[in-house]
């Protein structure tokens, strides 16, 4: 055999070996669709933070089944139409193994039929609309799994808290979306169950620039609390104008406290302008447990900011998905779906993520209240 021939044989052998190795190391593609622009862009960024951090930690340990993860992310702008485009691109162009999303409930509801037809697992870490669960699992869509609590369960927790606080009269302000209307319906039923009178419910379009008239109207109702179901930009506008107007009705509901506190001036916070404001969240970074302290420290080290409920739930949803892939033993959508249905994952929140017949998980939630000059205080844990 000539030297040239031997070199050719070696090159062929190495090429085949490299090809085989490349196939063995082919990454697992995970899709994420969230709102990276528009009203909910801040929340969408944290949604992405959570997924990225979880995948980075998994990859640092060698991935799953000997394969690393790669993330393919598509913006849905919190729009159902854009969400369908984003999910379609993830499925047909990126050919992802599973999708995490879609944050805004209206988008999640819009893409659920699409992922069902594509027979691709969808893990829902943030969307809280009560309309999602009845459609999932034995409701018809076996491919959708929600790791965050539903607004119905969280509304009941808020109702019990308000009853304990002696609240008698309430109003609700909600965005005119699936999220807002679902939250308002859940709150209506919760208040009825605990004997609190609901005086009025106001629905507003997203990106409302002026809340002055609405805030003045609420103050005139003489209610004890107003429950809000708004996303980040609208929350910021609502509370900026709350301060400017000197509104007196205390706020509760599902508002993210980090956004609420950031919307007003330090002076307004310090003089107690938001004291008594409360919100139920699936997560709070101030939860005083070793597991959460460790998570918060790692998150701060990576992103130089505190995690919020979107980043936390996306982080855990990604870990739940990866754990299901490991238990499936292969990167096969049907096997992963079956593994997801059998999930028993210990949450940082202290509960266990496992899915009921409607592919809905039930975890602890946290009631937060602002006290003593706007300081964040955890005042109770409630199972969803």
Buried (B, 14 or more C-beta within 10 A) or exposed (E): EEEEEEEEEEEEEEEEEEEEEEEEEEBBBBBBBBBBEBBBBBBBBBBBBBBBBBBEBBBEEEBBEEBBBBBBBBBBBBBBEBBBBBBBBBBEEBEBBBBBBBBBBBBBBBBBBBBBEBEBBBBBBBBBBBBBBBBBBEBEBBBBBBBBBBBBBBBBBBBBBBBEBEBEBBBBBBBBBBBBBBBBBBBBBBBEEBEBEBBBBBBBEBEBEEBEEBBEBBBEBEBBBBBBBBBBBBBBBBBBBBBBEEBEBBBBBBBBBBBBBBBBEEEBBEEEBBBBBBBBBBBBBBBEEEEBBEBBEBBEEBBEBBBBBBBBBBBBBBBBBBBBBBBBEEBEBBBBBBBBBEBEBEBBBBBBBBBEEBBBBBBBBBBBBBBEBBEBEBEBBBEB
